[in-house]
């Protein structure tokens, strides 16, 4: 083999090794201690009776608290011809 062929062979082997390493690192993730522990979730319970009654009345007052959610429209349910007759 000529010297040029050996250089090209070495270059090809290097490219294949780098591509194999990158592919392996992308397909086989590292084992992390925090990933196995899971995601911490905080459960919110019912509001206790000892909660501030003044705050509860303000939360229940419709003039001070605005609900921006839109009511659901269920008028089209069970329509046998939704795209016309």
N, C-alpha and C positions, 0 to 999 in steps of 0.2 A: 504494500500500500504506500501511496505517496504521502508526503507530509501534509498536503492540503486535505486529503481524505481523512487523515487522523484528526486534524483540527476540526473538521466538520462533524466527525463522529463524536468527538469529545463535547462539542457544542450541543449536538442533538441529545446526548445522554444527560448533559446538564439541564437542558430545557425539560426533558422528561422527569428528571428528579425533582426539579422545582415545581412543576405542575402536579406531580404526585403528592408532594408535601402539602401544597396549598389545598388540593382536593381532600386530602386526609384530614387536615385541620378544620375544614369547613363541614365535612360530613360527620365527623366524630367529635362532638363537643366535649369540653373539659368537664370533669366532675367537680361541681362547686358545692361547698357545704351549705351555702344559703339557699340554693335552689332545692335541695332535698328537704329543707325545713318547711317549705311552703310559704304562702303569702299570709301575713298576719291580717286577720279580719276582726273588726270591732263590731259587736252586736249591740244595737241600740234597743233598749227595752222600753217599757211603758213609762210614761211620765209619773213620777211618784206623787203622792198626796201632799208631801212636804214642799212641793215646788211653789214658788212665789205666786200667790193668787192674783196680784196686780198684773204680772206678766201674762198669766193665762187669759185674763180678761182682755188685755190689749191684743193678744194673738187671735182671740175670737171676735174682735170688733171688726166688722167689714169696712168701716170707714178708714181704719188705720193700716190694715193689711190687705193687699191686693193680690188676688189669685190670677196669674196670667195664663193659666192653662185653658185651653179651649175645650168645650164639651164635645164628647165623641158623637159622631153622626152615624147612627146605625140604621138609617132609613133604607139603605140599599141591600140589606141582608135578605136572603132567600128570594132574591129577584130571579125569576126563571129566564128572563131575557135581558141581560144587563147591557147589551149593545143594540137594543131596539127590538121591534116586534118580529 
